[in-house]
């Protein structure tokens, strides 16, 4: 195994995850999707544990799901790893959307359309609404980022 230096979770970090999980749970098709919080995905030769992910219940799995419709990382001090290391890993696994909720910058970096091991579209959202396309769920970004 590999040890990864991780910073402790803050109350704001946990609040964002709980808020987002509540909103998604209210609007997804629970017969088709399941939400997991701080649970593993089996990708290539690693098992990252994203802060939150939504996967289709019929997704192939050996131990844990092998892909997801949406993966969310909440970054307080992990921006470097979340924005540089993880996107290719998730893109290669066919994760439909990957969001990095950057609490320091008060923004969400949205990665979409994985192809060839990279996300073809990356955008930064600082306000308004944000739709998780694979789930057809819209999130109010200001509420998500509210302190």
C-alpha positions, 0 to 999 in steps of 0.5 A, spaced: 500 500 500 501 507 499 501 512 505 498 518 502 499 525 507 492 527 508 490 533 512 484 533 517 477 534 515 474 541 517 467 542 520 466 546 513 469 540 509 464 536 512 458 541 512 459 541 504 459 534 503 453 533 508 449 539 504 451 536 497 449 529 499 442 531 502 440 535 495 442 529 491 438 524 495 432 529 494 433 529 487 436 522 484 433 516 481 434 512 487 432 506 483 438 507 478 443 511 483 446 510 489 450 516 493 456 514 497 460 518 502 468 517 503 467 510 500 472 507 495 472 506 488 476 501 485 480 504 479 486 501 475 491 499 481 488 504 486 482 505 490 481 512 492 476 514 497 472 521 494 469 525 499 462 523 495 460 519 489 454 517 485 454 511 481 449 507 477 447 501 481 448 496 475 456 499 474 461 493 474 464 492 480 469 487 483 470 490 490 467 497 489 464 500 483 469 501 478 466 508 475 461 513 477 456 518 474 459 523 479 465 524 483 466 530 488 472 532 492 472 538 497 478 541 497 481 545 503 488 544 502 488 538 497 487 542 491 494 540 488 492 533 488 485 534 487 486 538 480 492 535 477 493 528 480 485 525 480 482 528 474 486 523 469 485 517 474 477 519 474 477 520 466 480 513 465 475 510 469 470 513 465 467 518 471 462 522 467 463 528 471 468 530 477 467 536 481 472 539 485 469 544 491 475 549 492 473 552 499 479 557 499 477 560 492 470 559 493 469 556 487 467 549 483 471 546 478 467 542 473 470 536 469 466 533 464 466 529 457 472 524 459 475 521 453 482 518 452 484 519 459 482 526 460 476 531 461 475 534 454 471 540 458 473 544 464 470 550 467 470 554 473 463 556 477 463 561 482 455 562 482 449 561 479 447 554 478 450 547 476 447 541 473 450 534 474 448 532 467 449 525 468 444 525 474 439 531 471 440 535 478 441 542 479 445 545 485 445 552 487 452 554 488 452 560 492 448 555 497 453 549 496 459 554 498 455 558 503 460 558 510 
